[in-house]
């Protein structure tokens, strides 16, 4: 705090006399005596009190930091509310047009000061007056009007999928923007513990990882900000060698999801493990093995299990049923239309009411007129129609079948005469569609005879035919035939059956001679479209070959660390699988495999001829960016600051 020395009593009284003289047209001797007495009291009090002047200035437009004196010709803010608290009192003042306010008769000591002004930051600080006399400070506040603030924007990105080369963006991450208040106020002498309030310092990234911070700024550029991303956790996908002490690569394993920490304080990333993105599997050895020969039997009823609506059409009646006639030997399938609730009666989905059997064709007939009607005039009186009846033929009852019962969708006419007026009396729902119950004759017309035909047709302008395709059931395993019982299996044991694909399960029962006596299917699993290969999942003391796969530039280049195994009298299959993809799908790699023709009949070599490309593997670890420090504020300016947080710090997995 800067101290201003006390004026001499004479000079002060002279100034006060001049001041009062300007306020009155006549100034008498009595007035002068009274004024001298009053000013004497004031002069005495000045020596025993603190007169504290605070000037509030707009630092967003004018704050030079040349000094803290209120004599500087800076942009003062009138109308600011200042509250000064001491240990025993609280005083409030409003700044004048020059931005200043004075608190008198304060005791020397420390004061807690709070300043509020509309559209500016609020400020709190501690002022220290060690001795009595005049003290003044100049306090900067910052505009919170957007046009006077600085905008900082950028993207927060990181690596949450280590199997690709693209950076991911952080949605919902917090970005903190913290001002360096201590350095900003280091030119204001005699005060401490400054804090600003009334503005936001925490921001959140959007779905594109973008944050935008609008911040108070000062014209002199003295206020700086530190920008950081606090530590947070999210899932990261990568391949691992072990996870929680368990092997996490090889057959049956795929890419793992591990909780990982990111933030500007996590600048040293966890090491990303080197995991082979491809593994290979040799076929089982067959030397000296009298394996049982098994044959699966599958059955497919060729029934409908679901319907896919390709085009929804319009004009259908909710609940309308229709039938698909099965080929000879099968059973008919029945379907029910379900429409939307938006007024156009579009087909939303189709339920399978009866799945039928024996089908090969999956196309469904959604014509509005499923079966032609056959109605004619059955009676007349003087050429006027008095009755209409249907004509049946075999299994066709003549009523017709339709997928709509909306009268507005039908056009009716009668051949032979003129002026007849008829309408459908009602419909009945059947599995073949809505059938016509009969007709109402409101005007019999003239010139009609018995046998004149009734024409019933759909108004094409009111409807659009939908398109749908049914999906048939797959086969299930129903039995496994033992065509050769083999030999050498553990006697009186039960061995699991291995299927080349699908989810069926079965057990082989071995007799006391080590032969397969029978196989019992435990679960048929309705997901077979072709016969699976069936074997007994048992190793007759042979050893399957193993090897590692050398992947370079996204391709399989070689097979290394080959253990040829034993028991190969036939060249085994060698299949390559993706380590990271769910389900470990097969990868197309062309190889030549050779075997030794003498014991131990091992795999001798593997040559890779060609391989598919674009095989993904873990990227290397990348350290993240740290805190951005000392970013200068510029009123109305815009700064771009991105945060790339690297590969982060994993909480598990090696």
C-alpha positions, 0 to 999 in steps of 0.5 A, a space after each residue: 500500500 502506498 502512503 500519502 503524507 498528511 497536508 499541513 494544517 494551514 494548507 488544509 484549512 485554507 483549502 477548506 475555506 476556499 471550498 466552503 466559500 465557493 458554496 455560499 454567496 456570503 461568508 460571515 465572520 461567524 461562519 469562518 470561526 465555526 469552520 475553523 473549529 470544525 476543521 481543527 477537529 478534523 485535523 486532529 482526527 486525521 492524525 489518529 485514523 486511516 483514510 482508505 481510498 479504493 479506485 476500481 478500474 476497467 483492466 479490460 480496456 485500460 490498465 497499464 500497471 505503471 503504479 498502484 496510485 489512484 492518481 493515474 488517469 485510468 478508466 475508473 468504474 462508477 457504481 461499483 459496490 465496495 464492502 470493507 470489513 474490519 475486526 469490529 465493523 463493516 462499511 459499504 460505499 459506491 464508487 463515484 464517476 471516477 471509480 473511487 470511494 474513500 473509507 475514513 476513520 478506520 483503525 490501522 490494521 488489516 481489512 477484508 475487501 469485496 468489490 462487485 460491479 455489474 458485468 465485471 468480475 467480482 474481487 476479494 482481497 486483504 488490505 494492510 494499513 500499518 499506520 494512520 494516514 491516507 492510503 490508496 489502492 487501484 484495483 483492476 476488474 475484468 469485463 464479463 461481456 463476451 465481446 471483451 473476453 478471450 476465447 480459447 478453443 481446441 480438441 481433446 484427443 487420445 488413444 482409446 483404440 490401439 488397433 488403429 492409427 486414428 486418434 479418438 476424441 474425448 467426449 465429455 472431458 473436463 478442461 480447467 482454465 485457471 488464471 494466475 491471479 498472484 502474478 496479475 496483482 503483483 503490481 498492487 502494493 500492500 494488498 494480498 490474497 486476491 481472488 476473482 469470481 463471477 466467471 467460469 473456469 471449468 468446461 466440457 468437451 462435446 461429441 467432437 472433443 471440442 471445448 470452448 472457454 470464454 475468459 475475462 482478459 486484460 488489455 495489458 496482457 498481464 493476466 495469464 491462464 494455465 489450461 489443463 485436463 484433469 485426470 479421468 478414466 475411460 475404456 481402451 481397446 488393445 491386445 494383451 499378453 496377460 490380464 489379471 495374471 491370466 494369459 490373454 492371447 492365443 486361441 479363444 482370446 481377442 482384443 481386451 478392454 481395459 480402464 485407462 487414465 488420461 489427463 495432462 498430469 499423466 504425461 508418461 504413458 504406460 508401455 504398450 505390450 507387443 502382442 502378435 496380432 495373428 496366431 496359427 493352428 496346425 491340424 492334429 497329427 494322425 500317425 498310428 491313430 485308428 480314429 473312429 469315423 463319425 457322421 452327423 445327421 442334420 434335419 431342417 424342417 424348412 420352416 419360417 422363423 422370421 420376416 424382413 420387411 423390405 418395403 413397407 407400402 401403405 394402406 394395410 389393415 393392422 392384424 390382417 393375416 395371409 397364408 403361404 401354401 407349402 409344397 407337397 408334403 409340407 404344411 402351410 405357414 400363416 403370417 400376420 401384418 402389423 402396421 404403424 400408428 401414423 395414419 398411413 397403415 404401413 407395414 411395420 413388421 410381420 409376425 409368424 403365426 404358424 411357421 409351416 414346413 417344407 418351404 424353399 421359396 421365401 418370397 411372401 405375397 403381400 398383394 392386397 387381393 389375395 384371392 379373387 372374389 366371385 359374386 353375381 346377381 342372384 335375384 332381380 325384380 323388374 330389372 332391379 337387383 334384389 339379391 347378390 350371392 357368391 359362387 363357390 368352386 372347390 375349395 374357393 368359397 368365392 368371397 375373396 380374400 384381402 389384406 385390407 378391410 377399409 371400404 375406401 380401398 374398394 371399387 364396386 360395380 355391377 355389369 349388365 344394367 345401370 344405376 345400381 348402388 351397392 356396398 360391402 356389408 362387412 368383412 370376416 378375418 381369416 388366415 387367408 385375409 379378410 373375406 367379404 361377408 356380403 353386399 348391401 343394395 341401396 339402389 337396385 338400378 334397372 336392366 339387370 338380370 340374374 347372373 350379372 357379375 359383381 366387380 370388386 377391385 382395389 383402388 390403386 391410388 389409395 394403396 402401395 404394395 409392400 415387399 417382404 422376405 421370409 427367413 427359414 430355419 437352419 438345420 440342427 444335429 439330430 444324430 451321429 452315426 458311428 461308421 467306424 468305431 476306431 480303437 485306442 480310446 480310454 476304455 469305458 470312458 466318455 469323450 466329448 465330440 468336436 464339431 467343425 462349426 456350430 454349437 451342437 454338443 455330444 458325447 462318445 461312449 467308449 467300450 471296454 475294448 477302447 472302441 466307440 460304442 455309441 454317440 449321444 447328442 446332448 444339444 442339436 443347436 439349430 444353426 447348421 446349413 451344412 453337415 459339420 465334420 464330427 470327431 472325438 476330441 481326444 489326443 492319442 499321445 500325439 503332439 500338435 505342432 506349434 509356431 509363432 507368426 511374423 507380421 510385418 507391414 500388416 501382412 503375414 511374412 513368415 512362421 517362426 519358432 516352429 515346434 514340429 510336434 509328432 505323429 504327422 503322417 499326413 500334411 496337416 492343415 495350417 490356419 491363421 486367425 486374427 488375435 484382436 477381432 472378436 471370435 478370432 476370424 480366419 485370415 487368408 494366408 497361402 502356405 506350403 507345409 512339409 513333414 518328415 516321413 520318419 519318426 517322430 513324423 514332425 512338421 519340417 517347414 512352413 513357407 508363406 506364399 502370400 497373405 492378406 494385408 491390413 492386419 492391425 496390431 498394437 500401436 506404440 506407447 505415446 506420451 500425452 501433452 502436459 498443462 498449457 501454462 502462461 497463456 496471455 489473455 487478449 480481450 476479443 482474441 481467440 486462441 486454439 489450444 489442442 490436447 493430445 493425451 497419448 496412450 494414457 496410463 492403463 490400470 491393468 494388463 501387460 
